[in-house]
Amino acid sequence: MATLLIIDDSASVREEIKKTLGMTGIFDTILEATNGIEGFKLLVNNTVDLVVCDVVMPSIDGFKFLTMMKSKPEYTDLPVIMLTGEQSTEKKIKGLEQGASDYVIKPFDPGELVARIKVQLKLKYLQDELKKSNALLKELSNTDALTRLHNRRNIMELLDA
C-alpha cells in the first residue's frame, strides 16, 4: 500500500482530502502537516509515495517546500500535486517548473483529485520498476552469472579508470 503526505494549513481541507481518499483505499497511511517545514520533517522521517501540498501557507509555502525537496536527490522523482485557490497561470507555471507533478485548483472536485492521484501513483510505480530493472541490468552486464564476480569487460573498464 501507499503513503500520502498532505501539507495544508487548513484543517478542513486536510480533512476533506482524507475523507475523499479514505473511500478509495489507495493509501493505507496518510500523514498531515500544517506547513512546509513540518511537511519536510515528515517526508524525511517516513517513506512517502505522494505529496499533496498547498501553495499558500505560513512560513514555508509550497514553492519553498518544492525547493527544499529538490535539494535532496532521493526526492526528485516523488510526485507532488500542488493545491491552491489561486488560478494564476504564472503560479501554475512556477510550480510545475519547480518540480510539481500536477496542479489542482481549490475547491477541488473529489473525482478529479482521485483521478490525478491515481495517475501520479501509476507513473511513480512505473518509474520505480524501471529503476529496479536498470539496476539489475547493470549488475548483470558487469558480473559473471555463475560466480557473481566482475566479468572481464568490467575489470578492463575498472583498470582503464
C-alpha positions in Angstrom: 0.0 0.0 0.0 1.0 3.6 -0.3 1.6 6.6 2.0 0.3 10.1 1.3 1.6 13.3 2.8 -0.9 16.2 2.9 0.6 19.6 3.6 -2.0 22.3 4.1 -2.6 25.0 6.7 -6.3 24.4 6.6 -7.6 21.6 8.8 -10.8 21.4 6.8 -9.0 20.9 3.5 -6.8 18.2 5.0 -9.9 16.5 6.4 -11.7 16.8 3.0 -8.8 15.2 1.2 -8.6 12.4 3.8 -12.4 11.8 3.5 -12.2 11.8 -0.3 -9.3 9.3 -0.4 -10.4 7.2 2.6 -13.2 5.8 0.4 -10.9 4.7 -2.3 -8.5 2.6 -0.3 -5.5 3.9 -2.3 -3.5 4.9 0.8 -3.0 2.9 4.0 -1.2 5.7 5.7 -2.0 9.4 5.5 0.4 11.9 7.1 -0.6 15.5 7.8 1.4 18.7 8.1 0.3 22.3 8.6 3.3 24.0 6.8 6.3 23.2 4.6 8.8 22.7 7.5 6.5 20.2 9.3 5.9 18.5 5.9 9.6 18.3 5.1 10.3 16.7 8.5 7.6 14.1 7.9 9.0 13.5 4.5 12.5 12.9 5.8 11.3 10.6 8.6 8.8 8.5 6.6 8.6 6.7 3.3 6.1 8.8 1.2 4.7 7.8 -2.2 2.9 11.1 -3.0 2.6 14.6 -1.6 -0.4 16.9 -1.9 0.8 20.4 -1.0 -1.0 23.7 -0.6 0.8 26.7 -2.3 -0.1 29.4 0.2 0.9 28.6 3.8 2.5 30.5 6.7 6.3 30.4 7.0 7.3 27.9 4.3 4.9 27.9 1.4 4.5 25.2 -1.3 7.2 26.7 -3.6 9.8 26.8 -0.9 8.8 23.2 0.0 9.5 22.2 -3.6 12.9 23.9 -3.4 13.8 22.1 -0.2 12.7 18.8 -1.9 14.9 19.5 -4.9 17.9 19.8 -2.6 17.7 16.1 -1.8 18.3 13.8 -4.8 16.2 11.0 -3.3 13.1 13.1 -3.7 13.5 14.1 -7.3 11.0 11.5 -8.6 8.5 11.9 -5.7 5.2 13.2 -7.2 3.9 16.4 -5.7 0.4 17.7 -6.5 0.1 21.4 -5.8 -3.3 22.5 -4.4 -4.3 26.2 -4.4 -7.3 28.5 -4.6 -5.3 30.9 -6.8 -6.0 30.5 -10.5 -3.0 32.4 -11.6 -1.3 30.9 -14.7 2.0 32.3 -13.7 1.9 30.4 -10.3 0.9 27.2 -12.1 3.9 27.5 -14.4 6.2 28.4 -11.5 5.0 25.3 -9.5 5.4 23.0 -12.5 8.9 24.4 -13.3 10.0 23.9 -9.7 9.1 20.3 -9.8 5.4 19.8 -9.1 3.9 16.9 -11.0 0.4 18.4 -11.2 -1.7 21.4 -10.1 -5.3 21.3 -8.7 -7.5 24.3 -8.0 -9.5 24.6 -4.8 -12.3 23.9 -4.2 -11.4 20.6 -5.9 -13.7 18.1 -7.4 -13.2 14.8 -5.4 -13.3 12.7 -8.5 -10.7 14.8 -10.3 -8.4 14.7 -7.3 -8.6 10.9 -7.0 -8.0 10.5 -10.8 -5.0 12.8 -10.7 -3.5 11.0 -7.7 -4.0 7.6 -9.4 -2.2 8.8 -12.5 0.7 10.2 -10.4 1.0 6.9 -8.4 0.9 4.8 -11.5 3.8 6.9 -13.0 5.7 6.6 -9.8 5.4 2.8 -9.6 6.4 2.5 -13.3 9.5 4.7 -12.6 10.4 2.6 -9.6 10.1 -0.6 -11.6 12.2 0.9 -14.3 14.9 1.9 -11.8 15.0 -1.7 -10.4 15.2 -3.2 -13.9 18.0 -0.8 -14.8 20.0 -1.7 -11.7 19.5 -5.4 -12.4 20.7 -4.9 -16.0 23.7 -3.0 -14.8 24.6 -5.8 -12.4 24.1 -8.5 -15.0 26.2 -6.6 -17.5 29.1 -6.2 -15.0 29.2 -9.6 -13.3 29.6 -13.3 -14.3 26.2 -15.1 -14.0 27.8 -18.2 -12.4 30.3 -16.7 -9.9 28.8 -13.2 -9.4 32.3 -11.8 -9.7 33.2 -8.9 -12.0 33.4 -10.1 -15.6 36.3 -9.4 -17.9 34.8 -6.4 -19.6 34.0 -4.7 -16.2 37.5 -5.5 -14.9 39.0 -3.9 -18.0 36.9 -0.8 -17.5 38.0 -0.6 -13.9 41.6 -1.0 -14.9 41.3 1.7 -17.5 39.8 4.1 -14.9 
